[in-house]
Amino acid sequence: MEVVVLLIKIIEAIIFVYLGIASVYFFIYAFAGIFPIRHKKEIKDGFNKFAILIPGYKEDTVIIDVAKDALLQDYPKDKFEVVVIADSFKESTLEELKKLSITLIEVSFEKSTKAKALTRAMDVLGDEYDVALILDADNLIEKDFTSKMNLAFNRGYKAVQGHRIAKNTNTAFAILDAVSEEVNNHIFRKGHRVLNMSCGLIGSGMAFDYKFFKTTMNNVFAVGGFDKELELKLSREKIMVEYLPHAYCLDEKVQDSGNFSNQRRRWLSAQVIYLRRYFFSGIYHLLAKGNLVFFDKMFQMLQPPRILLLGFVTLLTLVHGIFFILGESLFNTPFITFFNWLVVFCLVYFSFMLAVPRKFYNKETLKAVLTLPKGFILMFISLITIKGANKKFIHTQHGTVNDKS
């Protein structure tokens, strides 16, 4: 019996250290995120030539509107080109796309991935561009998005991430997804840049020096999570990713539990894969080359997803509180143990309070919060069923929402 109790205490201590470090990490960047970013001054002026690359896989329901929207940029018309990369589209969709003032590149792969589509498109396009701007097939961008990106490249950055926000909040899961994205924007993008760390990439609404991106993508072979592989490669080379909190890209949020599970399973799989691939490399680059930015990116792969952190910390703090109240002699839960968990609980919740935009403090969000236990369960199931998720592309269905809100 004593051996079992000791084993439980050891496991509990490991869990506490893991979740405690995660809570401190999130709090530091959440607090930093309330301050403004200090951007570089311009080192040149003029208009860079943009290739707006929109890869899509079976996105017939949304791609027409997205392509039309991308053409509306308040940027010199001869300085940007909208390129739709069509994988497995219907013939009727392709005919409609051909009527627009865009470049249409049809692709087909035995195993489709976003990375393959982008690489093939740039091979077809050639090298007459300065910047590659990446959108998803469901993304809408504000009319000044390209202009703001151009300003960042004139400041000397090679990689820039825009502010991706929700296009829709029409279901409880869409609201939770929207809140989750804003929390990530605050912590992994704005908070990081405030502390002069590299901004996290998010897969779309992002832009890169064209020649650099083309060369780099030739060595990216990700099935899912290509943005994470790209982010790690950039940070290893000490290339800072800039964040533009006022350059808005609207993204369709998942609206049901099925798409939520598929999306999170894909993300978790990518996280585990890149943690294995870059763990020791991250430690080496920190100790041997002083590359804190690369180590930080690797360290992020160790962190639990926010919904799991929130769920586990809440559950464990509640359990220890009950055990303490019922009597430490029976459950052997001294006050200091309960207090430690309470500190972690407060750090996590305070971090979320700092990171969630005020616009989400409303009745609809409160109702959506009631589905958090379901989201936690789905996320946990995704975690334990990620084996094989990286073998093929897991598609998230889009199409319910077609316009800017």
N, C-alpha and C positions, 0 to 999 in steps of 0.2 A: 504493500500500500504506500509506503514512504517513497519507494522508487517511482511509482505512478505520479504521486504528488510532485516530486522533484522534476519529473519529465514535463508535467503540465506547466510548472513554473518556468522552466527553461524555454519552452515553446512560447509561453506568454511574453517572456522577456524579449525574445527575438521579434515577435509581432509588434510589441510596444516600440522597440527601437526603430523598426522599419517604418511604421506608421508615424512615429514621432518625428523622424528625420524628414519624411515627406511633408508633414504639417508645417514644420519650420521653413522648409524650402518654399512652399507655396505662400506662406505668410510674408516672407522677405520680399518676394517679387510682387505680391498683391499690394503690399504697402508702397513699394517703389512705383507701382503703376498709377498712383494718384498724382504723381508729379509729371510735369511736361517733359517731352523729349527735346534734347538739344541737337538740332540738325546741323550738318556742315553748311558752310557758305558755298554759293555757286562758284565753280572754277571755270565755267564756260557758259555760253548762252546758245540759242538756236534750237532747232527742232530735230530731234533724232527720228529716224525712220523706224516705225514699229511694224512688226508682223504680229497681228492679233490671232493667235493660234487657238482654235476651238475643236479639240478632239471629241468625238461622240461615238458611242456604241449603242445602236438600236434606240437612238433618242429622237425618233420621228415626231413625237408629240410636242417637243419644245424647241427643236433646233431652228425652225424657221423664224420664230419670234426673237430668239437669241441673236441670230445672225443679223436680222433687221436692226435690232437694238444697238449692236456693236458698230453699225455703220453711222450712227447718229453722234459720234464723238465730235466735240467742238475743237477739233485739231485739224491742221491743214490736210486736205484730202489726199494730196500727193505724198504725204508723210506717214500714212498708215494703210495697211492692207488687211482685210478680214479674211482669214483662211479657215475654212471648215474642213476638218479631217473626218471623213465619213466612213465608218466601219459598220457594215451590216445594216445599212439604211434601206428603206423601201424605195422602189423605183420612182414612185410618185413624189416622194420627198426629195429625191435627187433632182427631179425635173423642176420642182419649185425653187430649189437652191440655185439652179443654173440661171434662173431669171434675175437673180440679185447681182449687185456689183461686188461680188466676192470671188475669191479663188477657191475652187472646190477640188479637194484631193481625196480620191477614193482609195481605201486601203482594205486589205483582207489578210488575216493571219490565222494560222492553225490554232494558236492561243493568243487571243487579243489582250493587249495591255496598253495603258495610256502612254507609257514610255516608248513602246514600239511605234505607236502612231505619231508621236511628236518627232521622233528620230527620222522616220520615213518622210514626213512632211518637209522637214528642213533639208533633207537630201534633194527633194524635188524642187524646192524654192531657190536654192542657191545661197549666196552670201551677200545679197544687196541690202541687208537690213542692219540696223544698229541695235535694236532691242526686240526680244521675243517676249510678248505678253501672253500669259497662259490663262485661259478661261475654261470652265466646265461647260457642258452643253446645256445646263440649266441656269447659267449665270447671266445677270443683267448688271450693267455698270452705269454709274452716273456719267453724265455727258462730259464732265471735266476730269474723268479718271485718267485718261491718257496724258492730259496736260500735266497733271500732278505727278504722274510717273516720270514724265520727261524732265521735270524740275529736279527730281531725285537723282536721275542719271547725270544731269548737268552738275550735280554736286560731287560726282565722282564715284557713286556706288555702282557695283556690278550686279547686285541682286536686291530686289525691293519687293516687299509684301504689302499689299493693300489691306484695307479693313473690310473683311468679309462679314456681312450681317444677314439676318434672316429676311427672305423674301416673303415668307408666310408664317403665320402663327395661328393656324386655323384648327389645330388639334392639340391635345395635351402633350403628345409626344413631340410635336413641332415646337411648342413653347419650350419644353425641356431641352431640346436640341439647340434652339436659339440661345437660351441662357448659357448652356454649356459652351457654345462657340464664343460668346462674349466673355465668359470667364477665362477661356484660353487666350483670347485676344488681350485681355488685361494682364495676365500673368506671363505668358510665354512670348508675347510680342511687345506690348508697351512697357511692361515692367522690366523686361530684359534690356530693352534699348535705353531706358532711363539709367540703368546701371552699366551702360556701355558694353552690354553683351549682345550677341547676335540674335536677331528676331527669329522666331520659329516660322517655318513655311507651313502652308496649309493646303497646297495642291492646286489652288486656282486663285485668280485675282493677284497674281504675282508676275514679276517681270525680271528678265536677265539680259546682260550684255549678250547680244546674239551670237557672236563667234565663240565666246566663252561657253555659252549654254549648249551650242551645237557640239562642240568638242567634248564637253562633259557628259552629255546625254549618250554619246557613243559608248560610254563605259557604265551606263546605268541599265541594269537588267531586271529591275523589280517587277514582280507580277502585281503586287499591291503596295501602296505606300511609297511610290517612287519619290515623293517629295521629302520623305524622311531620309532616304538614301542620299538624295541630292543635298539636303541640309547638312548631313554628316560629312560629306565630301567637301563642301564649302568651308565648314568650320575647321576641318583638318588642315586646309590650306590657308587658314586665318583670313578668310574672306568674309567680311561682315555683311549680314543681311539687314537692310534698313526697313523700318516700318512706317507707313503713312496712315495714321489714325483717321484722317479726314478724306481719304480716297476710298469711296464706298463701292463694294461689289456685292450685289444681292444674290444670295444662294438659297435654293429651295431646301427646306428642312424636311427630314423624314417625318411622315405623318402617321405611321402605324408601327406596331410592335415587330412585324415581320421585317420591314426595311431597317428598323432600328437595330435588330439583332444581326442582320447581314452586314450592315455598315460597321458596327462595333466589332464584330468578329474579324472583319478584314483589318481594321485598325490594330486590334490586339495582336493579331498574327504578325503584322509588320513590326510592331514594337518588340516582340519576342525575338524575331529574326535578327533585327539590327542590334539588339542588346548582345546577343551571342556573337555577332560578327565584329562588333566594335568595342566590346568591354575592355579587353586587355590593351587594345590599341589606344583607347581613351586614357587609360592609366599611364601608359608609356609616354604619350605625348604631353601629359601634364608634368610628369616627373623629369623627363629628358629634355623637353622643348618648351616647358612653361606655357603650354597651350591650354589655358583655362576654358576658353570658349568651346573647344572640341570636347574637353572632359565634361563640361556642363551639358552638352547635347547628348553625350553617352549616358550621363547621370539621369537625364530626363527619361530615358528608356527604362530605368529602374523604378520610376515612380508609378504608383497605382493610378488607374484612371480615376478622375474626380468623383464619379458616382460611387465607385467601390470604396474610395477613401472615406467619403461621407457616410456611406452605409456601415462599413466595418467600425469606424470610430464611434458612431452613434450607438451601435449595437453593443460594443464592448464596454463603453462608458456606462450605458444603462445597466448591463449585467453586473458590473462591478459595484455600481451604486446600490442595486438591490441586495447584493450579497453583503455589502457593508452595513446597510440598514438592518438586515435580518440578523446580523451578529457575526462579528469576525471570528469568534471562537468556533462557530459551526462551519463557516465557509472559508476561514483563514484568509480574509480579505481586509488587511489593515487600512487605516485611513489614508496613509501615504500612497498606497497603490491606487485607490479610488481618486485621490487628488491628482496624481500624475496623469491618469486618463482624462480627468476633467480639464486639465491644462491643454492637452492635445485636442480635446473636443472644442474648447474655446478658440484655439488657434485656427482650426479648420473652419469653423463657422464664421469667425471674424474675417478670415481671408475671403470667404465667399461673399460676405456683406460688402467688402471693399471692391470686389471684382464685378459683382452683378450691377449693370446699369440701373439707374433709378427708374427708367421707363418700364422695367419689369416688376416694379413693386405695385401690383394691382390684383384685382380679384381673379382674373384669368390665370395668372401665374400661381396664385394660392391654390386654385383648383388643380392645376397641373402638378403641383408639388405632391398632391395626394396619390399620384401615380408613381412617385419615386420608388416605393418598395417594389413595384412591378419592374421598373427600369433596373433597379439593383439586381433583382433575380435574373432578368434577361442578360445583364452584363456579366453576371457570375457564370451563367450557362455558356455564354460566348467564350469566357475565359477558359473553361474546362473542355471546350469543343473546338479549339482553334487548330488542332492538328489537321494538316492538309489544306488549311484555308489559303496558303500561299501557292498551292499547286495550280490554281486557276483563278481567273479574274471573277470576283463576286460583284455582280452588277446591282446598283441601287436604282430602283425604278423612279423616274421623274414624270411630271406632266400634269399634275392637278392644278398647279398655279402657273399662270403664263405672263402676268404683268407685274409692274412695280407697285408696291404698296405705299 
